[in-house]
């Protein structure tokens, strides 16, 4: 009997170790505090002067300049100025700032060219529009690049009041059924999230994380279509593409009013390039936009399975892919403007 108990205990302890690894590698996500501040027009923005290490799926250093964006303080003496707007991919999550594609891009050009990174995590079309309205009169850019990613038409990304910041945490203002939450309800959700991100011994004893990992692996075997994020009709309502298309047309109008050129860049998703399908949300948006007076550079048409690589445990690009995006943007800019490469 004793050998059986000893064997059983050994197996259980081994599974407990695997369970812990599953949580650390596949489930653990940080809840950055004080990185974000409430913004009346965009729900949330980045806190000017913030400088610390931030944990999401990885831990990485973040410094926010006085203007409220990632990177060094802005100056405006450059003859040619390029404003790069977008979400967490443009922000450069979860990489050091020098590994993001905006920084990589800036190294490919001389100092007479300046790139302004206006990327903020959890931004969509509504937030980018408000960002352009706010920053274009200050930057007076030569050219605006909107870096579109497939989740930019999600319900919370097409309404600027979907988020706010409470007690230093970025939170949703609405419940899943569309009801506006009170501050007390939001604080309760914050507590629940913190508990989830820091589970107690009981969750490990039940092997919850190992079971969750196995369940996800079984779901992944359903085939490539299971990776389609924008097929979720609750997260991407039928009118999302129409609303997002209107936002993008208004972005172009903002650019025109400031005498800036405007280009929409479609960033490829990892699963799109590896499995050869296109996200339905992006295709719906392109149909709504129709023939546009501004160019759309679809990097999905250039990317291959050997080019686009995400980080382990994270949907964002790895360093090789951010460098590839920077190179594609550099090629586009050189074709459009007579700018020599940096020495």
Buried (B, 14 or more C-beta within 10 A) or exposed (E): EEEEEEEEEEEEEEEBEEBBEBBEEBBBBBBBBEBBBBBEBBBBBBBEEBEEEBBBBBEBEBEBBEBBBBBEEBEEEBEBBBBBBBBBBBBBBBBEBEBBBBBBBBEBBEEEBBBBBBBBBBBBBBBBBBBBBBBBEEBEBBBBBBBBBBBBBBBBBBBBBBBBBBEBBBBBBBEEEEEEBEEEEBBEBBEEBEEEBEBEEEBBEEBBBBEBBEEEEEEEEEEEEEBBBBEEEEBBBEEBBBBBBBBBBBBBBBBEEBEBBBBBBBBBBBBBBBBEBBBBBBEBBBEBBEEBEBEBBBBBEBBEEEBBBBBEBBBBBBBEBBBBBBBBBBEBBBEEBEBEEEE
